[in-house]
């Protein structure tokens, strides 16, 4: 190979690879953020259902619900 071609490759390869690597970085970062948000939402949903289950089994809730239903039977 001629030295001009080698020099051109040495200069051209980083110019081509840096933007490609940056685009891949943005894509992978977006995907990880998406997965993280999905996990947080799932955990929040599970926590909410656990809290609701506990709340509905609580005796004070049952008492308050009966009082309200007696007061407003419709």
PQR file with spaces between the fields and no chain letter, atoms N, CA, C, O and H, PARSE charges and radii, in Angstrom:
ATOM       1  N    UNK     1       0.846   -1.186    0.000 -0.4000 1.5000
ATOM       2  CA   UNK     1       0.000    0.000    0.000 -0.0000 2.0000
ATOM       3  C    UNK     1       0.882    1.236    0.000  0.5500 1.7000
ATOM       4  O    UNK     1       1.994    1.260    0.527 -0.5500 1.4000
ATOM       5  N    UNK     2       0.334    2.228   -0.603 -0.4000 1.5000
ATOM       6  CA   UNK     2       1.059    3.493   -0.612 -0.0000 2.0000
ATOM       7  C    UNK     2       0.799    4.235    0.695  0.5500 1.7000
ATOM       8  O    UNK     2      -0.248    4.057    1.317 -0.5500 1.4000
ATOM       9  H    UNK     2      -0.570    2.208   -1.031  0.4000 1.0000
ATOM      10  N    UNK     3       1.727    5.043    1.098 -0.4000 1.5000
ATOM      11  CA   UNK     3       1.607    5.746    2.364 -0.0000 2.0000
ATOM      12  C    UNK     3       0.464    6.750    2.345  0.5500 1.7000
ATOM      13  O    UNK     3      -0.088    7.063    3.400 -0.5500 1.4000
ATOM      14  H    UNK     3       2.577    5.187    0.593  0.4000 1.0000
ATOM      15  N    UNK     4       0.089    7.272    1.161 -0.4000 1.5000
ATOM      16  CA   UNK     4      -1.024    8.224    1.084 -0.0000 2.0000
ATOM      17  C    UNK     4      -2.355    7.542    1.442  0.5500 1.7000
ATOM      18  O    UNK     4      -3.198    8.120    2.128 -0.5500 1.4000
ATOM      19  H    UNK     4       0.538    7.018    0.304  0.4000 1.0000
ATOM      20  N    UNK     5      -2.522    6.304    0.963 -0.4000 1.5000
ATOM      21  CA   UNK     5      -3.748    5.556    1.258 -0.0000 2.0000
ATOM      22  C    UNK     5      -3.821    5.222    2.751  0.5500 1.7000
ATOM      23  O    UNK     5      -4.886    5.327    3.360 -0.5500 1.4000
ATOM      24  H    UNK     5      -1.838    5.835    0.406  0.4000 1.0000
ATOM      25  N    UNK     6      -2.710    4.828    3.326 -0.4000 1.5000
ATOM      26  CA   UNK     6      -2.679    4.519    4.759 -0.0000 2.0000
ATOM      27  C    UNK     6      -2.979    5.773    5.575  0.5500 1.7000
ATOM      28  O    UNK     6      -3.731    5.710    6.548 -0.5500 1.4000
ATOM      29  H    UNK     6      -1.846    4.742    2.830  0.4000 1.0000
ATOM      30  N    UNK     7      -2.416    6.884    5.200 -0.4000 1.5000
ATOM      31  CA   UNK     7      -2.680    8.139    5.910 -0.0000 2.0000
ATOM      32  C    UNK     7      -4.151    8.529    5.775  0.5500 1.7000
ATOM      33  O    UNK     7      -4.759    8.997    6.738 -0.5500 1.4000
ATOM      34  H    UNK     7      -1.805    6.935    4.410  0.4000 1.0000
ATOM      35  N    UNK     8      -4.726    8.339    4.587 -0.4000 1.5000
ATOM      36  CA   UNK     8      -6.143    8.656    4.378 -0.0000 2.0000
ATOM      37  C    UNK     8      -7.034    7.759    5.235  0.5500 1.7000
ATOM      38  O    UNK     8      -8.020    8.231    5.801 -0.5500 1.4000
ATOM      39  H    UNK     8      -4.233    7.958    3.805  0.4000 1.0000
ATOM      40  N    UNK     9      -6.701    6.483    5.336 -0.4000 1.5000
ATOM      41  CA   UNK     9      -7.470    5.566    6.191 -0.0000 2.0000
ATOM      42  C    UNK     9      -7.352    5.946    7.659  0.5500 1.7000
ATOM      43  O    UNK     9      -8.337    5.908    8.395 -0.5500 1.4000
ATOM      44  H    UNK     9      -5.899    6.100    4.877  0.4000 1.0000
ATOM      45  N    UNK    10      -6.152    6.310    8.082 -0.4000 1.5000
ATOM      46  CA   UNK    10      -5.943    6.698    9.484 -0.0000 2.0000
ATOM      47  C    UNK    10      -6.768    7.940    9.816  0.5500 1.7000
ATOM      48  O    UNK    10      -7.266    8.072   10.933 -0.5500 1.4000
ATOM      49  H    UNK    10      -5.351    6.341    7.484  0.4000 1.0000
ATOM      50  N    UNK    11      -6.911    8.829    8.875 -0.4000 1.5000
ATOM      51  CA   UNK    11      -7.702   10.045    9.100 -0.0000 2.0000
ATOM      52  C    UNK    11      -9.199    9.772    8.952  0.5500 1.7000
ATOM      53  O    UNK    11      -9.998   10.313    9.717 -0.5500 1.4000
ATOM      54  H    UNK    11      -6.506    8.722    7.967  0.4000 1.0000
ATOM      55  N    UNK    12      -9.594    8.941    7.982 -0.4000 1.5000
ATOM      56  CA   UNK    12     -11.010    8.734    7.666 -0.0000 2.0000
ATOM      57  C    UNK    12     -11.722    7.833    8.665  0.5500 1.7000
ATOM      58  O    UNK    12     -12.895    8.050    8.969 -0.5500 1.4000
ATOM      59  H    UNK    12      -8.945    8.501    7.361  0.4000 1.0000
ATOM      60  N    UNK    13     -11.027    6.832    9.175 -0.4000 1.5000
ATOM      61  CA   UNK    13     -11.685    5.879   10.077 -0.0000 2.0000
ATOM      62  C    UNK    13     -12.230    6.555   11.339  0.5500 1.7000
ATOM      63  O    UNK    13     -13.392    6.308   11.663 -0.5500 1.4000
ATOM      64  H    UNK    13     -10.074    6.656    8.928  0.4000 1.0000
ATOM      65  N    UNK    14     -11.493    7.378   12.067 -0.4000 1.5000
ATOM      66  CA   UNK    14     -12.075    8.043   13.235 -0.0000 2.0000
ATOM      67  C    UNK    14     -13.217    9.001   12.867  0.5500 1.7000
ATOM      68  O    UNK    14     -14.187    9.146   13.612 -0.5500 1.4000
ATOM      69  H    UNK    14     -10.549    7.578   11.804  0.4000 1.0000
ATOM      70  N    UNK    15     -13.081    9.647   11.712 -0.4000 1.5000
ATOM      71  CA   UNK    15     -14.142   10.565   11.295 -0.0000 2.0000
ATOM      72  C    UNK    15     -15.444    9.806   11.060  0.5500 1.7000
ATOM      73  O    UNK    15     -16.521   10.335   11.335 -0.5500 1.4000
ATOM      74  H    UNK    15     -12.293    9.529   11.108  0.4000 1.0000
ATOM      75  N    UNK    16     -15.363    8.589   10.563 -0.4000 1.5000
ATOM      76  CA   UNK    16     -16.554    7.777   10.317 -0.0000 2.0000
ATOM      77  C    UNK    16     -17.041    7.110   11.604  0.5500 1.7000
ATOM      78  O    UNK    16     -18.248    7.031   11.832 -0.5500 1.4000
ATOM      79  H    UNK    16     -14.487    8.160   10.341  0.4000 1.0000
ATOM      80  N    UNK    17     -16.134    6.633   12.443 -0.4000 1.5000
ATOM      81  CA   UNK    17     -16.521    5.857   13.620 -0.0000 2.0000
ATOM      82  C    UNK    17     -17.066    6.706   14.769  0.5500 1.7000
ATOM      83  O    UNK    17     -17.962    6.253   15.482 -0.5500 1.4000
ATOM      84  H    UNK    17     -15.153    6.697   12.258  0.4000 1.0000
ATOM      85  N    UNK    18     -16.560    7.906   14.967 -0.4000 1.5000
ATOM      86  CA   UNK    18     -17.040    8.722   16.082 -0.0000 2.0000
ATOM      87  C    UNK    18     -18.521    9.063   15.983  0.5500 1.7000
ATOM      88  O    UNK    18     -19.231    8.883   16.973 -0.5500 1.4000
ATOM      89  H    UNK    18     -15.832    8.274   14.388  0.4000 1.0000
ATOM      90  N    UNK    19     -19.030    9.540   14.861 -0.4000 1.5000
ATOM      91  CA   UNK    19     -20.475    9.792   14.784 -0.0000 2.0000
ATOM      92  C    UNK    19     -21.306    8.520   14.930  0.5500 1.7000
ATOM      93  O    UNK    19     -22.367    8.541   15.555 -0.5500 1.4000
ATOM      94  H    UNK    19     -18.454    9.686   14.056  0.4000 1.0000
ATOM      95  N    UNK    20     -20.832    7.416   14.359 -0.4000 1.5000
ATOM      96  CA   UNK    20     -21.563    6.157   14.489 -0.0000 2.0000
ATOM      97  C    UNK    20     -21.610    5.714   15.956  0.5500 1.7000
ATOM      98  O    UNK    20     -22.654    5.281   16.444 -0.5500 1.4000
ATOM      99  H    UNK    20     -19.971    7.399   13.852  0.4000 1.0000
ATOM     100  N    UNK    21     -20.496    5.820   16.642 -0.4000 1.5000
ATOM     101  CA   UNK    21     -20.458    5.450   18.059 -0.0000 2.0000
ATOM     102  C    UNK    21     -21.352    6.372   18.884  0.5500 1.7000
ATOM     103  O    UNK    21     -21.989    5.924   19.837 -0.5500 1.4000
ATOM     104  H    UNK    21     -19.647    6.171   16.245  0.4000 1.0000
ATOM     105  N    UNK    22     -21.404    7.635   18.531 -0.4000 1.5000
ATOM     106  CA   UNK    22     -22.252    8.583   19.257 -0.0000 2.0000
ATOM     107  C    UNK    22     -23.721    8.239   19.074  0.5500 1.7000
ATOM     108  O    UNK    22     -24.490    8.289   20.034 -0.5500 1.4000
ATOM     109  H    UNK    22     -20.887    7.999   17.756  0.4000 1.0000
ATOM     110  N    UNK    23     -24.118    7.895   17.867 -0.4000 1.5000
ATOM     111  CA   UNK    23     -25.509    7.517   17.608 -0.0000 2.0000
ATOM     112  C    UNK    23     -25.863    6.250   18.376  0.5500 1.7000
ATOM     113  O    UNK    23     -26.947    6.162   18.954 -0.5500 1.4000
ATOM     114  H    UNK    23     -23.493    7.854   17.087  0.4000 1.0000
ATOM     115  N    UNK    24     -24.967    5.271   18.390 -0.4000 1.5000
ATOM     116  CA   UNK    24     -25.219    4.056   19.157 -0.0000 2.0000
ATOM     117  C    UNK    24     -25.315    4.361   20.651  0.5500 1.7000
ATOM     118  O    UNK    24     -26.137    3.775   21.356 -0.5500 1.4000
ATOM     119  H    UNK    24     -24.087    5.342   17.920  0.4000 1.0000
ATOM     120  N    UNK    25     -24.489    5.261   21.124 -0.4000 1.5000
ATOM     121  CA   UNK    25     -24.529    5.657   22.534 -0.0000 2.0000
ATOM     122  C    UNK    25     -25.888    6.255   22.884  0.5500 1.7000
ATOM     123  O    UNK    25     -26.469    5.926   23.918 -0.5500 1.4000
ATOM     124  H    UNK    25     -23.822    5.737   20.552  0.4000 1.0000
ATOM     125  N    UNK    26     -26.391    7.136   22.020 -0.4000 1.5000
ATOM     126  CA   UNK    26     -27.690    7.759   22.264 -0.0000 2.0000
ATOM     127  C    UNK    26     -28.792    6.704   22.263  0.5500 1.7000
ATOM     128  O    UNK    26     -29.677    6.736   23.118 -0.5500 1.4000
ATOM     129  H    UNK    26     -25.918    7.404   21.180  0.4000 1.0000
ATOM     130  N    UNK    27     -28.749    5.773   21.318 -0.4000 1.5000
ATOM     131  CA   UNK    27     -29.772    4.727   21.244 -0.0000 2.0000
ATOM     132  C    UNK    27     -29.754    3.829   22.471  0.5500 1.7000
ATOM     133  O    UNK    27     -30.804    3.533   23.040 -0.5500 1.4000
ATOM     134  H    UNK    27     -28.030    5.747   20.624  0.4000 1.0000
ATOM     135  N    UNK    28     -28.587    3.403   22.874 -0.4000 1.5000
ATOM     136  CA   UNK    28     -28.489    2.494   24.022 -0.0000 2.0000
ATOM     137  C    UNK    28     -28.864    3.223   25.308  0.5500 1.7000
ATOM     138  O    UNK    28     -29.497    2.642   26.190 -0.5500 1.4000
ATOM     139  H    UNK    28     -27.734    3.644   22.411  0.4000 1.0000
ATOM     140  N    UNK    29     -28.481    4.479   25.416 -0.4000 1.5000
ATOM     141  CA   UNK    29     -28.853    5.262   26.599 -0.0000 2.0000
ATOM     142  C    UNK    29     -30.369    5.430   26.674  0.5500 1.7000
ATOM     143  O    UNK    29     -30.950    5.353   27.757 -0.5500 1.4000
ATOM     144  H    UNK    29     -27.967    4.952   24.700  0.4000 1.0000
ATOM     145  N    UNK    30     -31.007    5.658   25.536 -0.4000 1.5000
ATOM     146  CA   UNK    30     -32.466    5.775   25.507 -0.0000 2.0000
ATOM     147  C    UNK    30     -33.147    4.479   25.887  0.5500 1.7000
ATOM     148  O    UNK    30     -34.141    4.483   26.614 -0.5500 1.4000
ATOM     149  H    UNK    30     -30.536    5.720   24.656  0.4000 1.0000
ATOM     150  N    UNK    31     -32.619    3.373   25.402 -0.4000 1.5000
ATOM     151  CA   UNK    31     -33.205    2.074   25.741 -0.0000 2.0000
ATOM     152  C    UNK    31     -33.058    1.757   27.228  0.5500 1.7000
ATOM     153  O    UNK    31     -33.983    1.234   27.850 -0.5500 1.4000
ATOM     154  H    UNK    31     -31.812    3.370   24.812  0.4000 1.0000
ATOM     155  N    UNK    32     -31.897    2.073   27.793 -0.4000 1.5000
ATOM     156  CA   UNK    32     -31.724    1.809   29.224 -0.0000 2.0000
ATOM     157  C    UNK    32     -32.649    2.696   30.061  0.5500 1.7000
ATOM     158  O    UNK    32     -33.168    2.255   31.086 -0.5500 1.4000
ATOM     159  H    UNK    32     -31.145    2.498   27.288  0.4000 1.0000
ATOM     160  N    UNK    33     -32.855    3.934   29.631 -0.4000 1.5000
ATOM     161  CA   UNK    33     -33.785    4.812   30.351 -0.0000 2.0000
ATOM     162  C    UNK    33     -35.206    4.276   30.249  0.5500 1.7000
ATOM     163  O    UNK    33     -35.967    4.339   31.215 -0.5500 1.4000
ATOM     164  H    UNK    33     -32.434    4.293   28.798  0.4000 1.0000
ATOM     165  N    UNK    34     -35.565    3.753   29.088 -0.4000 1.5000
ATOM     166  CA   UNK    34     -36.892    3.183   28.888 -0.0000 2.0000
ATOM     167  C    UNK    34     -37.111    1.978   29.794  0.5500 1.7000
ATOM     168  O    UNK    34     -38.165    1.844   30.416 -0.5500 1.4000
ATOM     169  H    UNK    34     -34.947    3.702   28.304  0.4000 1.0000
ATOM     170  N    UNK    35     -36.123    1.113   29.865 -0.4000 1.5000
ATOM     171  CA   UNK    35     -36.229   -0.075   30.721 -0.0000 2.0000
ATOM     172  C    UNK    35     -36.297    0.332   32.186  0.5500 1.7000
ATOM     173  O    UNK    35     -37.066   -0.242   32.957 -0.5500 1.4000
ATOM     174  H    UNK    35     -35.267    1.222   29.359  0.4000 1.0000
ATOM     175  N    UNK    36     -35.501    1.314   32.569 -0.4000 1.5000
ATOM     176  CA   UNK    36     -35.499    1.767   33.965 -0.0000 2.0000
ATOM     177  C    UNK    36     -36.867    2.348   34.344  0.5500 1.7000
ATOM     178  O    UNK    36     -37.395    2.048   35.415 -0.5500 1.4000
ATOM     179  H    UNK    36     -34.876    1.781   31.943  0.4000 1.0000
ATOM     180  N    UNK    37     -37.436    3.174   33.468 -0.4000 1.5000
ATOM     181  CA   UNK    37     -38.757    3.740   33.742 -0.0000 2.0000
ATOM     182  C    UNK    37     -39.827    2.663   33.813  0.5500 1.7000
ATOM     183  O    UNK    37     -40.724    2.737   34.653 -0.5500 1.4000
ATOM     184  H    UNK    37     -37.008    3.418   32.598  0.4000 1.0000
ATOM     185  N    UNK    38     -39.746    1.666   32.946 -0.4000 1.5000
ATOM     186  CA   UNK    38     -40.718    0.575   32.974 -0.0000 2.0000
ATOM     187  C    UNK    38     -40.625   -0.198   34.287  0.5500 1.7000
ATOM     188  O    UNK    38     -41.644   -0.566   34.871 -0.5500 1.4000
ATOM     189  H    UNK    38     -39.018    1.606   32.263  0.4000 1.0000
ATOM     190  N    UNK    39     -39.402   -0.442   34.745 -0.4000 1.5000
ATOM     191  CA   UNK    39     -39.237   -1.150   36.022 -0.0000 2.0000
ATOM     192  C    UNK    39     -39.773   -0.324   37.187  0.5500 1.7000
ATOM     193  O    UNK    39     -40.412   -0.864   38.090 -0.5500 1.4000
ATOM     194  H    UNK    39     -38.574   -0.143   34.270  0.4000 1.0000
ATOM     195  N    UNK    40     -39.514    0.985   37.171 -0.4000 1.5000
ATOM     196  CA   UNK    40     -40.017    1.842   38.244 -0.0000 2.0000
ATOM     197  C    UNK    40     -41.533    1.886   38.253  0.5500 1.7000
ATOM     198  O    UNK    40     -42.152    1.850   39.317 -0.5500 1.4000
ATOM     199  H    UNK    40     -38.994    1.424   36.437  0.4000 1.0000
ATOM     200  N    UNK    41     -42.142    1.963   37.065 -0.4000 1.5000
ATOM     201  CA   UNK    41     -43.610    1.972   36.993 -0.0000 2.0000
ATOM     202  C    UNK    41     -44.188    0.654   37.484  0.5500 1.7000
ATOM     203  O    UNK    41     -45.200    0.635   38.183 -0.5500 1.4000
ATOM     204  H    UNK    41     -41.639    1.992   36.200  0.4000 1.0000
ATOM     205  N    UNK    42     -43.548   -0.441   37.119 -0.4000 1.5000
ATOM     206  CA   UNK    42     -44.021   -1.751   37.563 -0.0000 2.0000
ATOM     207  C    UNK    42     -43.922   -1.867   39.086  0.5500 1.7000
ATOM     208  O    UNK    42     -44.842   -2.359   39.741 -0.5500 1.4000
ATOM     209  H    UNK    42     -42.725   -0.426   36.551  0.4000 1.0000
ATOM     210  N    UNK    43     -42.809   -1.414   39.635 -0.4000 1.5000
ATOM     211  CA   UNK    43     -42.635   -1.463   41.090 -0.0000 2.0000
ATOM     212  C    UNK    43     -43.655   -0.574   41.790  0.5500 1.7000
ATOM     213  O    UNK    43     -44.179   -0.936   42.843 -0.5500 1.4000
ATOM     214  H    UNK    43     -42.062   -1.014   39.104  0.4000 1.0000
ATOM     215  N    UNK    44     -43.938    0.592   41.207 -0.4000 1.5000
ATOM     216  CA   UNK    44     -44.927    1.491   41.805 -0.0000 2.0000
ATOM     217  C    UNK    44     -46.316    0.869   41.746  0.5500 1.7000
ATOM     218  O    UNK    44     -47.089    0.974   42.698 -0.5500 1.4000
ATOM     219  H    UNK    44     -43.512    0.886   40.351  0.4000 1.0000
ATOM     220  N    UNK    45     -46.633    0.216   40.621 -0.4000 1.5000
ATOM     221  CA   UNK    45     -47.933   -0.443   40.504 -0.0000 2.0000
ATOM     222  C    UNK    45     -48.069   -1.554   41.529  0.5500 1.7000
ATOM     223  O    UNK    45     -49.111   -1.682   42.171 -0.5500 1.4000
ATOM     224  H    UNK    45     -46.005    0.130   39.847  0.4000 1.0000
ATOM     225  N    UNK    46     -47.020   -2.361   41.690 -0.4000 1.5000
ATOM     226  CA   UNK    46     -47.068   -3.450   42.659 -0.0000 2.0000
ATOM     227  C    UNK    46     -47.184   -2.913   44.079  0.5500 1.7000
ATOM     228  O    UNK    46     -47.909   -3.474   44.901 -0.5500 1.4000
ATOM     229  H    UNK    46     -46.173   -2.256   41.168  0.4000 1.0000
ATOM     230  N    UNK    47     -46.477   -1.837   44.366 -0.4000 1.5000
ATOM     231  CA   UNK    47     -46.555   -1.231   45.698 -0.0000 2.0000
ATOM     232  C    UNK    47     -47.949   -0.672   45.941  0.5500 1.7000
ATOM     233  O    UNK    47     -48.493   -0.794   47.039 -0.5500 1.4000
ATOM     234  H    UNK    47     -45.889   -1.382   43.699  0.4000 1.0000
ATOM     235  N    UNK    48     -48.526   -0.057   44.909 -0.4000 1.5000
ATOM     236  CA   UNK    48     -49.875    0.508   45.048 -0.0000 2.0000
ATOM     237  C    UNK    48     -50.889   -0.594   45.317  0.5500 1.7000
ATOM     238  O    UNK    48     -51.754   -0.441   46.179 -0.5500 1.4000
ATOM     239  H    UNK    48     -48.084    0.042   44.018  0.4000 1.0000
ATOM     240  N    UNK    49     -50.793   -1.703   44.588 -0.4000 1.5000
ATOM     241  CA   UNK    49     -51.744   -2.788   44.817 -0.0000 2.0000
ATOM     242  C    UNK    49     -51.547   -3.394   46.196  0.5500 1.7000
ATOM     243  O    UNK    49     -52.519   -3.769   46.852 -0.5500 1.4000
ATOM     244  H    UNK    49     -50.090   -1.827   43.888  0.4000 1.0000
ATOM     245  N    UNK    50     -50.295   -3.495   46.648 -0.4000 1.5000
ATOM     246  CA   UNK    50     -50.059   -4.008   47.996 -0.0000 2.0000
ATOM     247  C    UNK    50     -50.658   -3.077   49.036  0.5500 1.7000
ATOM     248  O    UNK    50     -51.242   -3.534   50.018 -0.5500 1.4000
ATOM     249  H    UNK    50     -49.505   -3.190   46.115  0.4000 1.0000
ATOM     250  N    UNK    51     -50.516   -1.771   48.827 -0.4000 1.5000
ATOM     251  CA   UNK    51     -51.091   -0.816   49.764 -0.0000 2.0000
ATOM     252  C    UNK    51     -52.609   -0.886   49.741  0.5500 1.7000
ATOM     253  O    UNK    51     -53.251   -0.810   50.789 -0.5500 1.4000
ATOM     254  H    UNK    51     -50.042   -1.399   48.029  0.4000 1.0000
ATOM     255  N    UNK    52     -53.187   -1.031   48.558 -0.4000 1.5000
ATOM     256  CA   UNK    52     -54.642   -1.115   48.463 -0.0000 2.0000
ATOM     257  C    UNK    52     -55.156   -2.370   49.151  0.5500 1.7000
ATOM     258  O    UNK    52     -56.172   -2.328   49.844 -0.5500 1.4000
ATOM     259  H    UNK    52     -52.666   -1.093   47.707  0.4000 1.0000
ATOM     260  N    UNK    53     -54.464   -3.478   48.965 -0.4000 1.5000
ATOM     261  CA   UNK    53     -54.884   -4.713   49.630 -0.0000 2.0000
ATOM     262  C    UNK    53     -54.844   -4.535   51.143  0.5500 1.7000
ATOM     263  O    UNK    53     -55.776   -4.930   51.844 -0.5500 1.4000
ATOM     264  H    UNK    53     -53.639   -3.512   48.402  0.4000 1.0000
ATOM     265  N    UNK    54     -53.770   -3.942   51.643 -0.4000 1.5000
ATOM     266  CA   UNK    54     -53.652   -3.726   53.077 -0.0000 2.0000
ATOM     267  C    UNK    54     -54.700   -2.746   53.573  0.5500 1.7000
ATOM     268  O    UNK    54     -55.242   -2.919   54.664 -0.5500 1.4000
ATOM     269  H    UNK    54     -53.013   -3.621   51.074  0.4000 1.0000
ATOM     270  N    UNK    55     -54.992   -1.716   52.784 -0.4000 1.5000
ATOM     271  CA   UNK    55     -55.959   -0.713   53.198 -0.0000 2.0000
ATOM     272  C    UNK    55     -57.355   -1.314   53.279  0.5500 1.7000
ATOM     273  O    UNK    55     -58.104   -1.032   54.215 -0.5500 1.4000
ATOM     274  H    UNK    55     -54.551   -1.575   51.897  0.4000 1.0000
ATOM     275  N    UNK    56     -57.705   -2.140   52.300 -0.4000 1.5000
ATOM     276  CA   UNK    56     -59.047   -2.714   52.297 -0.0000 2.0000
ATOM     277  C    UNK    56     -59.233   -3.727   53.414  0.5500 1.7000
ATOM     278  O    UNK    56     -60.367   -3.993   53.811 -0.5500 1.4000
ATOM     279  H    UNK    56     -57.097   -2.369   51.540  0.4000 1.0000
ATOM     280  N    UNK    57     -58.177   -4.286   53.922 -0.4000 1.5000
ATOM     281  CA   UNK    57     -58.277   -5.248   55.008 -0.0000 2.0000
ATOM     282  C    UNK    57     -58.190   -4.569   56.376  0.5500 1.7000
ATOM     283  O    UNK    57     -58.352   -5.228   57.404 -0.5500 1.4000
ATOM     284  H    UNK    57     -57.256   -4.070   53.600  0.4000 1.0000
ATOM     285  N    UNK    58     -57.943   -3.295   56.396 -0.4000 1.5000
ATOM     286  CA   UNK    58     -57.782   -2.579   57.655 -0.0000 2.0000
ATOM     287  C    UNK    58     -59.145   -2.388   58.313  0.5500 1.7000
ATOM     288  O    UNK    58     -60.095   -2.015   57.624 -0.5500 1.4000
ATOM     289  H    UNK    58     -57.812   -2.760   55.562  0.4000 1.0000
ATOM     290  N    UNK    59     -59.283   -2.626   59.617 -0.4000 1.5000
ATOM     291  CA   UNK    59     -60.587   -2.523   60.293 -0.0000 2.0000
ATOM     292  C    UNK    59     -61.149   -1.100   60.292  0.5500 1.7000
ATOM     293  O    UNK    59     -62.364   -0.923   60.194 -0.5500 1.4000
ATOM     294  H    UNK    59     -58.512   -2.928   60.177  0.4000 1.0000
ATOM     295  N    UNK    60     -60.294   -0.091   60.398 -0.4000 1.5000
ATOM     296  CA   UNK    60     -60.794    1.289   60.388 -0.0000 2.0000
ATOM     297  C    UNK    60     -61.391    1.632   59.032  0.5500 1.7000
ATOM     298  O    UNK    60     -62.375    2.366   58.949 -0.5500 1.4000
ATOM     299  H    UNK    60     -59.307   -0.235   60.477  0.4000 1.0000
ATOM     300  N    UNK    61     -60.802    1.107   57.981 -0.4000 1.5000
ATOM     301  CA   UNK    61     -61.344    1.339   56.646 -0.0000 2.0000
ATOM     302  C    UNK    61     -62.719    0.695   56.532  0.5500 1.7000
ATOM     303  O    UNK    61     -63.644    1.299   55.989 -0.5500 1.4000
ATOM     304  H    UNK    61     -60.002    0.511   58.049  0.4000 1.0000
ATOM     305  N    UNK    62     -62.857   -0.513   57.035 -0.4000 1.5000
ATOM     306  CA   UNK    62     -64.150   -1.207   56.991 -0.0000 2.0000
ATOM     307  C    UNK    62     -65.212   -0.423   57.770  0.5500 1.7000
ATOM     308  O    UNK    62     -66.356   -0.304   57.330 -0.5500 1.4000
ATOM     309  H    UNK    62     -62.105   -1.003   57.476  0.4000 1.0000
ATOM     310  N    UNK    63     -64.828    0.096   58.907 -0.4000 1.5000
ATOM     311  CA   UNK    63     -65.757    0.864   59.733 -0.0000 2.0000
ATOM     312  C    UNK    63     -66.177    2.141   59.014  0.5500 1.7000
ATOM     313  O    UNK    63     -67.362    2.471   58.975 -0.5500 1.4000
ATOM     314  H    UNK    63     -63.899    0.000   59.265  0.4000 1.0000
ATOM     315  N    UNK    64     -65.211    2.860   58.446 -0.4000 1.5000
ATOM     316  CA   UNK    64     -65.520    4.102   57.736 -0.0000 2.0000
ATOM     317  C    UNK    64     -66.373    3.817   56.504  0.5500 1.7000
ATOM     318  O    UNK    64     -67.281    4.586   56.191 -0.5500 1.4000
ATOM     319  H    UNK    64     -64.248    2.592   58.477  0.4000 1.0000
ATOM     320  N    UNK    65     -66.094    2.734   55.811 -0.4000 1.5000
ATOM     321  CA   UNK    65     -66.875    2.381   54.633 -0.0000 2.0000
ATOM     322  C    UNK    65     -68.315    2.061   55.011  0.5500 1.7000
ATOM     323  O    UNK    65     -69.243    2.471   54.314 -0.5500 1.4000
ATOM     324  H    UNK    65     -65.356    2.109   56.066  0.4000 1.0000
ATOM     325  N    UNK    66     -68.511    1.337   56.098 -0.4000 1.5000
ATOM     326  CA   UNK    66     -69.883    1.025   56.524 -0.0000 2.0000
ATOM     327  C    UNK    66     -70.631    2.283   56.922  0.5500 1.7000
ATOM     328  O    UNK    66     -71.812    2.429   56.607 -0.5500 1.4000
ATOM     329  H    UNK    66     -67.757    1.003   56.664  0.4000 1.0000
ATOM     330  N    UNK    67     -69.956    3.194   57.612 -0.4000 1.5000
ATOM     331  CA   UNK    67     -70.614    4.445   57.990 -0.0000 2.0000
ATOM     332  C    UNK    67     -71.030    5.252   56.758  0.5500 1.7000
ATOM     333  O    UNK    67     -72.140    5.782   56.712 -0.5500 1.4000
ATOM     334  H    UNK    67     -68.997    3.076   57.868  0.4000 1.0000
ATOM     335  N    UNK    68     -70.177    5.343   55.797 -0.4000 1.5000
ATOM     336  CA   UNK    68     -70.489    6.095   54.585 -0.0000 2.0000
ATOM     337  C    UNK    68     -71.620    5.444   53.822  0.5500 1.7000
ATOM     338  O    UNK    68     -72.507    6.134   53.320 -0.5500 1.4000
ATOM     339  H    UNK    68     -69.276    4.913   55.834  0.4000 1.0000
ATOM     340  N    UNK    69     -71.604    4.124   53.728 -0.4000 1.5000
ATOM     341  CA   UNK    69     -72.664    3.416   53.015 -0.0000 2.0000
ATOM     342  C    UNK    69     -74.008    3.551   53.734  0.5500 1.7000
ATOM     343  O    UNK    69     -75.054    3.609   53.087 -0.5500 1.4000
ATOM     344  H    UNK    69     -70.883    3.564   54.137  0.4000 1.0000
ATOM     345  N    UNK    70     -73.983    3.600   55.066 -0.4000 1.5000
ATOM     346  CA   UNK    70     -75.219    3.807   55.801 -0.0000 2.0000
ATOM     347  C    UNK    70     -75.743    5.231   55.615  0.5500 1.7000
ATOM     348  O    UNK    70     -76.949    5.460   55.533 -0.5500 1.4000
ATOM     349  H    UNK    70     -73.133    3.552   55.592  0.4000 1.0000
ATOM     350  N    UNK    71     -74.817    6.171   55.552 -0.4000 1.5000
ATOM     351  CA   UNK    71     -75.200    7.558   55.397 -0.0000 2.0000
ATOM     352  C    UNK    71     -75.689    7.842   53.972  0.5500 1.7000
ATOM     353  O    UNK    71     -76.663    8.571   53.783 -0.5500 1.4000
ATOM     354  H    UNK    71     -73.837    5.984   55.619  0.4000 1.0000
ATOM     355  N    UNK    72     -75.027    7.276   52.989 -0.4000 1.5000
ATOM     356  CA   UNK    72     -75.397    7.477   51.582 -0.0000 2.0000
ATOM     357  C    UNK    72     -75.667    6.117   50.940  0.5500 1.7000
ATOM     358  O    UNK    72     -74.755    5.534   50.353 -0.5500 1.4000
ATOM     359  H    UNK    72     -74.236    6.684   53.142  0.4000 1.0000
ATOM     360  N    UNK    73     -76.848    5.612   51.031 -0.4000 1.5000
ATOM     361  CA   UNK    73     -77.114    4.256   50.542 -0.0000 2.0000
ATOM     362  C    UNK    73     -77.208    4.152   49.014  0.5500 1.7000
ATOM     363  O    UNK    73     -77.195    3.045   48.476 -0.5500 1.4000
ATOM     364  H    UNK    73     -77.589    6.085   51.508  0.4000 1.0000
ATOM     365  N    UNK    74     -77.298    5.247   48.332 -0.4000 1.5000
ATOM     366  CA   UNK    74     -77.434    5.174   46.881 -0.0000 2.0000
ATOM     367  C    UNK    74     -76.179    4.681   46.307  0.5500 1.7000
ATOM     368  O    UNK    74     -76.072    4.541   45.088 -0.5500 1.4000
ATOM     369  H    UNK    74     -77.308    6.146   48.770  0.4000 1.0000
